[in-house]
Amino acid sequence: MQTVSARSGYRELPAKGKAAGRATGKNHVMAGPPDMRPALDVRCGADLDEVRHTLQHIHNFLSKHALPSDLVEDLDLVLSEAMTNIVLHGNTDANGLIECQLVLRDTAVECRLSDTGVAFDPAGAGLAAPEAKAFSEGGYGWFLIRSLTCQISYARKGAWNVLCFSMRSCAGCGAERCWASRQ
């Protein structure tokens, strides 16, 4: 994990590894008024080992805030799939960066995932599950991400891909597993 900051008692950690001393580009901020909700901002290099450590840190943060275990597991899956895709399919530069910002709300977790990889618009990806007869090892990622999240959006902002989503109870979002509606 490269850089971590969070409100509610977490502290800034110095960058180390590949991302140390690198410029980080724009500082992306989640929309909405500032508040004292628990939040986590992490940054890592676009490298599978760094992603693995960052995902463990995110899991620990989520687990400390008494979120339902199925929500934590779903977030683990979504973030793991998205960040791994960034490394495997979008990272063309050894200096690639991934930033993840999470904000915990009363009935939602909001996420903003930014990276410096090549542009990819997921608008048509994962709208349906891959053909089961094909027994493909790949192709399920965007279908899983879409199935587990609400209000997903993508934008290319300068040199950054920005994927935003939430996991919450939101009438009409189409997600089969809005966690808050199961409470």
C-alpha positions as CSV (number, residue, x, y, z in Angstrom):
1,M,0.0,0.0,0.0
2,Q,1.4,3.3,-1.0
3,T,-0.5,6.2,0.6
4,V,-3.4,6.0,3.0
5,S,-5.4,8.6,4.7
6,A,-8.7,8.5,6.4
7,R,-10.9,10.4,8.7
8,S,-12.1,9.0,12.0
9,G,-8.7,8.1,13.5
10,Y,-6.6,6.9,10.7
11,R,-3.4,8.6,9.8
12,E,-1.4,9.4,6.7
13,L,1.2,6.8,5.8
14,P,4.2,7.6,3.7
15,A,4.5,6.3,0.2
16,K,6.9,3.4,-0.4
17,G,7.7,1.0,-3.2
18,K,7.1,1.9,-6.8
19,A,4.9,4.9,-6.0
20,A,7.4,6.7,-3.7
21,G,8.5,10.0,-5.1
22,R,6.1,9.9,-8.1
23,A,3.7,12.6,-9.0
24,T,0.2,11.4,-8.4
25,G,-1.8,13.6,-10.8
26,K,-5.0,15.2,-9.9
27,N,-6.5,14.8,-6.5
28,H,-10.0,13.4,-7.1
29,V,-12.5,14.2,-4.5
30,M,-15.9,12.5,-4.0
31,A,-18.9,14.7,-4.7
32,G,-21.0,16.1,-1.9
33,P,-20.5,18.2,1.2
34,P,-17.6,17.4,3.5
35,D,-18.7,15.5,6.6
36,M,-17.2,13.4,9.3
37,R,-18.3,10.1,7.9
38,P,-15.7,7.4,8.0
39,A,-13.7,7.6,4.8
40,L,-10.6,6.0,3.4
41,D,-8.3,7.2,0.6
42,V,-5.6,4.8,-0.6
43,R,-3.2,4.9,-3.5
44,C,-1.0,2.2,-4.9
45,G,1.1,1.3,-7.9
46,A,-0.7,-0.6,-10.7
47,D,1.0,-3.8,-9.7
48,L,-0.7,-7.0,-8.5
49,D,1.3,-7.3,-5.3
50,E,0.6,-3.7,-4.4
51,V,-3.1,-4.2,-5.2
52,R,-3.2,-7.3,-3.0
53,H,-1.8,-5.3,0.0
54,T,-4.2,-2.4,-0.7
55,L,-7.2,-4.7,-0.9
56,Q,-6.3,-6.2,2.5
57,H,-6.0,-2.7,4.0
58,I,-9.4,-1.8,2.6
59,H,-10.9,-5.0,3.9
60,N,-9.6,-4.2,7.4
61,F,-11.0,-0.7,7.3
62,L,-14.4,-1.9,6.2
63,S,-14.4,-4.7,8.9
64,K,-13.7,-2.2,11.7
65,H,-16.8,-0.2,10.9
66,A,-19.4,-2.9,11.7
67,L,-20.6,-3.3,8.2
68,P,-22.6,-6.4,7.4
69,S,-20.1,-9.2,6.4
70,D,-21.9,-9.8,3.1
71,L,-21.4,-6.2,2.2
72,V,-17.7,-6.4,3.0
73,E,-17.4,-9.6,0.9
74,D,-19.2,-8.0,-2.0
75,L,-17.0,-4.9,-1.8
76,D,-13.9,-7.1,-1.6
77,L,-15.0,-8.9,-4.8
78,V,-15.9,-5.7,-6.7
79,L,-12.7,-3.9,-5.8
80,S,-10.6,-6.9,-6.4
81,E,-12.1,-7.5,-9.9
82,A,-11.9,-3.8,-10.9
83,M,-8.3,-3.2,-9.6
84,T,-7.0,-6.4,-11.1
85,N,-8.5,-5.5,-14.4
86,I,-6.7,-2.2,-14.2
87,V,-3.4,-3.9,-13.7
88,L,-3.9,-6.6,-16.3
89,H,-5.7,-4.7,-19.0
90,G,-5.2,-1.0,-18.5
91,N,-1.7,-0.7,-17.2
92,T,0.7,0.1,-20.0
93,D,3.1,2.1,-17.9
94,A,5.3,0.8,-15.1
95,N,4.5,4.1,-13.3
96,G,0.7,3.4,-13.3
97,L,-1.3,4.5,-10.3
98,I,-4.6,3.4,-8.7
99,E,-6.5,5.5,-6.2
100,C,-9.5,4.3,-4.2
101,Q,-11.7,6.5,-2.1
102,L,-14.4,5.1,0.1
103,V,-17.0,7.0,2.1
104,L,-19.3,5.1,4.5
105,R,-22.7,6.6,4.7
106,D,-25.7,5.6,6.9
107,T,-27.1,3.2,4.3
108,A,-24.4,3.1,1.7
109,V,-20.7,2.8,0.8
110,E,-19.6,5.1,-2.0
111,C,-16.5,4.3,-4.0
112,R,-14.4,6.3,-6.5
113,L,-11.7,4.2,-8.2
114,S,-9.3,6.2,-10.4
115,D,-6.3,5.0,-12.4
116,T,-3.8,6.2,-14.9
117,G,-4.3,3.3,-17.3
118,V,-5.6,3.4,-20.9
119,A,-9.1,4.6,-21.4
120,F,-11.8,1.9,-21.2
121,D,-15.5,2.6,-21.3
122,P,-17.4,-0.2,-19.6
123,A,-20.8,1.1,-21.0
124,G,-21.5,-2.1,-22.9
125,A,-19.4,-4.5,-20.8
126,G,-21.1,-7.0,-18.5
127,L,-24.7,-6.3,-19.4
128,A,-25.3,-10.0,-19.5
129,A,-23.5,-13.0,-18.1
130,P,-21.2,-14.8,-20.5
131,E,-22.5,-17.9,-22.2
132,A,-22.4,-20.7,-19.6
133,K,-21.7,-23.3,-22.3
134,A,-18.4,-21.7,-23.1
135,F,-16.9,-22.4,-19.7
136,S,-14.7,-19.4,-20.1
137,E,-12.3,-18.5,-17.3
138,G,-12.8,-14.8,-18.0
139,G,-15.5,-12.4,-19.0
140,Y,-17.5,-12.4,-15.7
141,G,-15.9,-9.4,-14.1
142,W,-18.1,-6.6,-15.4
143,F,-21.2,-8.7,-15.0
144,L,-20.3,-9.3,-11.3
145,I,-19.5,-5.6,-10.8
146,R,-22.8,-4.5,-12.4
147,S,-24.7,-7.1,-10.4
148,L,-23.3,-6.1,-7.0
149,T,-23.3,-2.3,-7.4
150,C,-25.7,0.6,-7.7
151,Q,-25.3,3.9,-9.7
152,I,-22.2,2.9,-11.5
153,S,-20.5,5.5,-13.7
154,Y,-17.3,5.9,-15.7
155,A,-15.6,9.0,-17.0
156,R,-12.2,9.8,-18.5
157,K,-10.9,12.9,-16.9
158,G,-7.6,14.0,-18.4
159,A,-5.1,11.1,-18.0
160,W,-7.4,9.4,-15.4
161,N,-10.1,6.8,-15.7
162,V,-12.7,7.4,-12.9
163,L,-15.1,4.6,-11.9
164,C,-17.7,5.5,-9.3
165,F,-20.3,3.3,-7.7
166,S,-22.2,2.7,-4.5
167,M,-23.5,-0.3,-2.7
168,R,-26.8,0.7,-1.0
169,S,-30.5,0.6,-1.0
170,C,-31.6,2.6,-4.0
171,A,-35.1,2.0,-5.4
172,G,-35.0,1.2,-9.0
173,C,-31.2,0.8,-9.3
174,G,-31.5,-2.7,-10.8
175,A,-28.9,-4.2,-8.6
176,E,-30.0,-7.6,-7.3
177,R,-28.1,-7.4,-4.1
178,C,-28.5,-3.9,-2.5
179,W,-27.3,-4.7,1.0
180,A,-29.2,-2.0,2.8
181,S,-32.6,-3.3,1.6
182,R,-31.8,-6.6,3.3
183,Q,-31.3,-5.1,6.8
